[in-house]
Amino acid sequence: MHAMKAQVRNGHLVIDEPTDLPEGTEWKLVLVDSVADEMGPEERAEFLRELEISAAEADAGQLIDAAEVLARLRAPAMIWGAPRGREPKL
């Protein structure tokens, strides 16, 4: 998984590079400028580093199912064995 560049042409987003994604794959798009406007240079660099790490983890199959994450977040703090707000990282 990696970031792809796209442009708007005739009201449609067009990816400017080949992809091996299956036909019909749905994407959630966020404008880079909308995120960048809210971050300073150091914050943006950290954000981009974390995205790269996340992509590498996904490529390596090191994923946690979203349902499991949500269940953990909704669980009472005692299940985690730590006070609320100090739960271990997933």
C-alpha positions in Angstrom: 0.0 0.0 0.0 1.3 3.4 -0.9 0.1 6.9 -1.6 -1.0 7.6 -5.2 -1.3 10.9 -7.0 -4.5 11.8 -8.8 -5.8 14.8 -10.6 -9.3 16.0 -11.3 -10.2 15.8 -15.0 -13.8 16.6 -16.2 -15.0 16.3 -12.7 -13.5 12.8 -12.1 -10.4 11.8 -10.1 -7.8 10.2 -12.4 -4.9 8.3 -11.0 -1.7 9.2 -12.8 0.1 5.8 -12.3 -0.8 2.2 -12.9 -2.3 0.2 -10.0 -3.0 -3.5 -9.3 -6.1 -2.7 -7.2 -9.1 -4.9 -8.1 -11.7 -3.4 -10.3 -14.4 -1.6 -8.2 -12.1 -1.0 -5.2 -13.5 1.9 -3.2 -11.3 4.6 -1.8 -11.6 7.3 0.9 -9.9 10.4 -0.3 -8.6 13.3 1.8 -7.2 16.4 0.2 -3.5 16.8 1.1 -4.0 20.5 1.3 -6.8 20.1 3.9 -4.5 18.2 6.2 -1.4 20.3 5.5 -3.2 23.5 6.3 -3.7 22.4 9.9 -0.1 21.2 10.4 3.2 22.9 10.8 6.3 21.5 9.0 7.4 19.3 11.9 3.9 17.9 12.4 3.5 17.2 8.7 6.9 15.4 8.5 5.9 13.3 11.5 2.5 12.5 9.9 4.2 11.4 6.7 6.7 9.2 8.6 3.8 7.6 10.4 2.0 7.0 7.1 5.0 5.3 5.7 5.3 3.1 8.8 1.6 2.2 8.6 1.9 1.3 4.9 4.9 -0.9 5.5 3.0 -2.7 8.4 0.0 -3.2 6.1 2.2 -4.6 3.3 3.7 -7.0 5.9 0.2 -8.1 7.0 0.6 -6.6 10.4 -3.0 -5.4 10.7 -5.5 -5.4 13.5 -9.1 -6.0 12.5 -11.2 -2.8 12.8 -13.9 -4.6 14.8 -11.3 -5.7 17.3 -10.0 -2.2 17.7 -13.5 -0.8 18.2 -14.4 -3.5 20.7 -11.3 -2.6 22.7 -12.0 1.1 22.6 -15.6 0.5 23.8 -14.5 -1.9 26.6 -14.4 -0.8 30.2 -11.0 0.3 31.4 -10.6 -2.7 33.7 -10.5 -5.1 30.8 -7.3 -3.4 29.7 -5.9 -3.5 33.2 -5.1 0.2 33.1 -6.9 3.3 34.2 -9.0 5.0 31.5 -6.8 7.2 29.3 -3.7 5.1 30.0 -4.7 2.0 27.9 -1.9 0.2 26.0 -1.3 1.1 22.4 -2.9 -1.3 19.9 
